[in-house]
Amino acid sequence: MSEVIQTIKGVVLMLKNIPAIVSPELMKTMMEMGHSDEIVLSDANFPATTCAKRLIRCDGVMLPQLLETILAFFPLDKSVKYPAVLMSVTANETAPPIWEEYRRIIRQIEPDFQEFEHIERYQYYERAKNAFAVVITGDTSFRANLLLKKGVVRP
């Protein structure tokens, strides 16, 4: 990781060891979130503008890379059974390979992670509308959307 120089509302931020794909807006949003707030990491096809209270653009970023990067800062909620939620597939569809990649990434950083919650597409959209923020990426993988519930940082 290298030094990143970015601005937020005209103020230059110079910090070390913050990956360049974590914009000041994304870092600020994660810091403002409280316990049990939710953030959606969305693929490029997700109706992010329609659903988002706060929309953060990460164009050109792939979701697994973003997930791995933000989990270094973002604790998952250990007080719930499912701190990570996926949009379920229909009866005619198979589970996308990206889901296994998410599982591997999450377990690498959060070893106690068990399983994803799967909810129907329109229920997922409604839940996204209540999320603290939606981060739209350039990822075009099938059913790549991932909702994360924030946990607590303990000393």
C-alpha positions in Angstrom: 0.0 0.0 0.0 1.3 3.4 -0.8 0.6 6.9 0.4 -2.7 8.3 -0.8 -3.4 11.9 -1.3 -7.1 12.7 -1.8 -9.5 15.5 -1.0 -12.8 15.6 0.8 -14.7 18.8 0.5 -11.5 20.6 -0.6 -9.4 19.4 2.4 -6.3 17.4 1.4 -6.0 14.1 3.2 -2.6 12.5 3.4 -2.6 9.2 5.1 -0.4 6.1 4.9 -1.5 2.6 4.3 -5.0 3.5 3.1 -5.6 1.6 -0.2 -6.4 3.9 -3.1 -9.7 2.1 -3.8 -11.0 3.3 -0.4 -12.0 6.9 -1.2 -12.3 9.5 1.5 -16.1 9.3 1.0 -16.1 5.5 1.6 -13.8 5.8 4.7 -15.9 8.6 6.1 -19.1 6.6 5.5 -17.7 3.5 7.2 -16.6 5.6 10.2 -20.0 7.2 10.5 -21.8 3.9 10.6 -22.9 2.5 13.9 -23.4 -1.0 15.2 -25.9 -2.9 13.1 -26.0 -0.3 10.3 -25.8 -1.9 6.9 -23.9 -1.2 3.7 -24.5 -2.7 0.3 -21.6 -3.5 -2.0 -23.3 -3.6 -5.4 -22.5 -4.8 -8.8 -22.7 -2.5 -11.8 -26.3 -3.7 -12.7 -27.8 -3.0 -9.2 -30.4 -0.1 -9.1 -28.1 1.7 -6.7 -29.3 5.3 -7.5 -32.9 4.2 -6.9 -32.1 2.4 -3.6 -29.4 4.5 -2.0 -29.8 7.0 0.8 -26.1 7.6 0.3 -24.5 6.5 -3.0 -20.7 6.0 -3.2 -19.2 5.3 -6.6 -16.3 2.8 -7.0 -16.3 2.5 -10.8 -13.8 0.1 -12.2 -13.4 -1.7 -8.9 -14.3 -5.4 -8.6 -16.3 -6.5 -5.6 -13.9 -9.2 -4.2 -11.1 -6.6 -4.1 -13.3 -4.1 -2.4 -14.6 -6.6 0.1 -11.1 -7.7 1.1 -9.9 -4.1 1.4 -12.8 -2.8 3.5 -12.9 -5.7 5.8 -9.5 -4.6 7.1 -11.4 -1.6 8.6 -15.0 -2.8 8.8 -16.0 -5.3 11.6 -18.9 -7.6 10.9 -21.7 -7.9 13.4 -21.0 -10.9 15.6 -24.3 -10.6 17.5 -26.4 -11.7 14.5 -26.6 -15.1 12.7 -26.1 -13.5 9.3 -23.9 -10.4 9.1 -23.6 -10.8 5.3 -26.6 -11.0 3.0 -26.8 -12.1 -0.7 -29.6 -11.8 -3.3 -30.9 -15.3 -3.7 -31.0 -17.1 -7.0 -34.2 -18.3 -8.6 -35.1 -21.9 -9.1 -33.6 -21.9 -12.6 -30.3 -20.4 -11.5 -27.2 -21.8 -9.8 -25.2 -20.2 -7.1 -22.6 -17.8 -8.7 -18.9 -18.6 -8.2 -18.3 -15.2 -6.7 -20.2 -16.3 -3.6 -17.5 -18.8 -2.8 -14.9 -16.1 -3.3 -16.8 -13.9 -0.8 -16.9 -16.8 1.7 -13.2 -17.4 1.4 -12.4 -13.6 1.8 -14.7 -13.2 4.8 -13.4 -16.3 6.6 -9.8 -15.3 6.0 -10.5 -12.0 7.9 -13.4 -13.1 10.2 -12.7 -16.8 11.0 -16.0 -17.1 13.0 -18.1 -16.3 9.9 -20.5 -19.1 9.3 -23.0 -18.5 6.4 -24.7 -15.9 4.3 -28.4 -15.0 4.5 -30.1 -15.3 1.2 -33.2 -13.1 0.4 -35.4 -12.7 -2.6 -34.5 -10.0 -5.1 -37.3 -7.5 -4.3 -36.8 -8.0 -0.6 -33.1 -7.3 -1.1 -34.0 -4.1 -2.9 -36.2 -3.0 0.0 -33.5 -3.8 2.5 -31.0 -1.9 0.4 -33.3 1.2 0.6 -32.9 1.1 4.4 -29.1 0.6 4.3 -26.8 3.3 5.5 -25.1 3.4 2.1 -24.8 1.7 -1.2 -21.4 1.4 -2.9 -21.7 0.7 -6.6 -18.8 -0.9 -8.3 -17.9 -1.8 -11.9 -18.3 -5.5 -11.2 -20.6 -7.3 -13.7 -20.5 -10.7 -12.1 -23.9 -12.4 -11.8 -25.7 -11.7 -8.4 -22.5 -10.1 -7.0 -24.4 -7.8 -4.6 -23.4 -8.2 -0.9 -24.9 -6.5 2.1 -22.8 -6.2 5.3 -24.0 -5.5 8.8 -21.5 -3.5 10.9 -20.3 -4.8 14.2 -18.5 -3.3 17.2 -14.8 -2.5 17.5 -13.6 -3.6 20.9 -10.2 -2.7 22.5 
